[in-house]
Amino acid sequence: MTTTSTTLDQGHRFGGAWTEVKLEAVSDYCEFFNKVLVDQPTAHKPFERWYFDAFAGSGTRRVERAEGGLFEGKPVEIQTEDMAGSVLKALKVEPAFHKLAFIEGHRGRFQSLEKIKESHPERGITCLHGDANKKLAEIFSSSPWSNQKGGRGSCRGLCFLDPYGMNVDWSTLKTLADTQSVDVWYLFPLDAVSRQLAGKLDRVDDNKQRRLDEIFGTRQWRDEIYKTETTNDLFADLISTSTRQFDRGQIERYAKSRLNSIFRYASDPLPLLNDSGRQIFSLFCLSNSASDPAIGLIQKGVSWVLKKHSAR
Ligand SMILES: C[S@@+](CC[C@H](N)C(=O)[O-])C[C@H]1O[C@@H](n2cnc3c(N)ncnc32)[C@H](O)[C@@H]1O
């Protein structure tokens, strides 16, 4: 869906061509999720289906296009369009989610989400302003989600984690895994992580190392991604140097293995490339359902999504 913007506001500008691939992939899975669960566990009393958008944005994504020019015989004009972001796409999914929770840290974008909520009073929308990691911890430690642990309870959820970069804490992933009733689509920031992992470990400053601890959920990455060699200097003192061994493909596989340490199922990633063909994100689907048939169905839905969007 696109609408030509008539407002004078700045709009929310982010992403590139890969953003559409990402949003359509998640939206397709949302549809699959709701279709599969629509009459489950019984048609008489189906699960309450929740959608969580933890880095929700404003609801729209502003893009600019140049129109006109020499070959069209008119001066170049820049057109701005507000395209549907993840929130508006989630609201369009059929069958519909019963409840939707949108979390956003930026005040102006949060206010846009409140307006979307006001214009859809019947949709069971909650908008939360603040840090996504903290807000998700609050949601999942209170009713009805605090009763869902171990896959019990009558709610099932789908959570989209769509950060700009390395903003998702490991404890958030663990909280979602522990519910055993929420499927997660996680935009793993492969490019940002690869850039933080400098060629030599001593070039990764303490703040970055702490952030990488959060991303991988372990301190072990230092030993697994880097190889340490010890030599003697001129004065026979021991010097140890840790050199990065992993290329970007290995970093992506390492990330998947870490996710698999807390989720029973971590999909192959959907690679998201920028205009120069460089992979900047890896989009994973994660589930920790205790049910083998449920995991089988999730795999089926994800294979369909990956097949449809990988070639784009
Ligand atoms: C890539 S954008 C999300 C786009 C959105 N999913 C869409 O499709 O329209 C990331 C959003 O996360 C928000 N954000 C960044 N860090 C956050 C945090 N720690 N907690 C909550 N929101 C955060 C930013 O303000 C931004 O709106």
The ligand as an ORCA input file, in Angstrom:
! r2SCAN-3c Opt
* xyz 0 1
  C      13.891     -0.279     11.799
  S      12.868      0.775     12.718
  C      11.384     -0.180     12.833
  C      10.530     -0.077     11.657
  C       9.176     -0.710     11.789
  N       9.235     -2.105     12.173
  C       8.435     -0.546     10.486
  O       8.423     -1.485      9.671
  O       7.871      0.518     10.270
  C      13.455      0.603     14.366
  C      12.597      1.384     15.391
  O      13.007      0.985     16.687
  C      12.997      2.129     17.536
  N      13.926      1.788     18.625
  C      15.287      1.714     18.592
  N      15.756      1.258     19.779
  C      14.671      1.006     20.546
  C      14.496      0.482     21.839
  N      15.546      0.109     22.598
  N      13.242      0.344     22.325
  C      12.162      0.683     21.566
  N      12.271      1.186     20.320
  C      13.505      1.344     19.823
  C      13.421      3.276     16.647
  O      12.940      4.499     17.169
  C      12.772      2.892     15.321
  O      11.506      3.475     15.197
*
